[in-house]
Amino acid sequence: MKPVRYDPEAFEDIRATVRYYESQDKGLGLRFRVAIDVRENEIRLSPKLNAIYDDTPCRICQVHKFPYAICYLEYDDYIRIVGIIDLRRKPGYWLRRLR
């Protein structure tokens, strides 16, 4: 199982989304964080399971019960999480992070 490394922007995506969901309904932010953790573990176990996003090297893993997805790259010795992307926003808004 490969280790996961979060880009700083991806980590901030999680923090901001947890804060938002907590402000909407107490406990919802925690449920979002748990959903992220579950999908992260699935990615670590089977990184090639998820589809590649359009013409990028990134794979996208949708988060259960939330309109978000984990965007990641697989390397030989680790998995890089580029972002926790909001699927309601304009597609590909996060692509600048690949530079």
Secondary structure as the mmCIF struct_conf table of DSSP 4:
data_model
#
loop_
_struct_conf.conf_type_id
_struct_conf.id
_struct_conf.beg_label_comp_id
_struct_conf.beg_label_asym_id
_struct_conf.beg_label_seq_id
_struct_conf.end_label_comp_id
_struct_conf.end_label_asym_id
_struct_conf.end_label_seq_id
STRN STRN1 VAL A 4 TYR A 6
HELX_RH_AL_P HELX_RH_AL_P1 PRO A 8 GLN A 24
BEND BEND1 ASP A 25 ASP A 25
TURN_TY1_P TURN_TY1_P1 LYS A 26 GLY A 27
HELX_RH_AL_P HELX_RH_AL_P2 LEU A 28 LEU A 45
TURN_TY1_P TURN_TY1_P2 PRO A 47 LYS A 48
BEND BEND2 LEU A 49 ASN A 50
HELX_LH_PP_P HELX_LH_PP_P1 ALA A 51 ALA A 51
STRN STRN2 ILE A 52 ILE A 52
HELX_LH_PP_P HELX_LH_PP_P2 TYR A 53 TYR A 53
TURN_TY1_P TURN_TY1_P3 ASP A 54 ASP A 55
BEND BEND3 THR A 56 PRO A 57
STRN STRN3 ARG A 59 GLN A 62
HELX_LH_PP_P HELX_LH_PP_P3 VAL A 63 VAL A 63
TURN_TY1_P TURN_TY1_P4 HIS A 64 LYS A 65
BEND BEND4 PHE A 66 PRO A 67
STRN STRN4 TYR A 68 GLU A 74
BEND BEND5 ASP A 76 ASP A 77
STRN STRN5 ILE A 79 ASP A 86
TURN_TY1_P TURN_TY1_P5 LEU A 87 ARG A 88
BEND BEND6 ARG A 89 ARG A 89
HELX_LH_PP_P HELX_LH_PP_P4 LYS A 90 LYS A 90
TURN_TY1_P TURN_TY1_P6 PRO A 91 TRP A 94
HELX_RH_3T_P HELX_RH_3T_P1 LEU A 95 LEU A 98
#
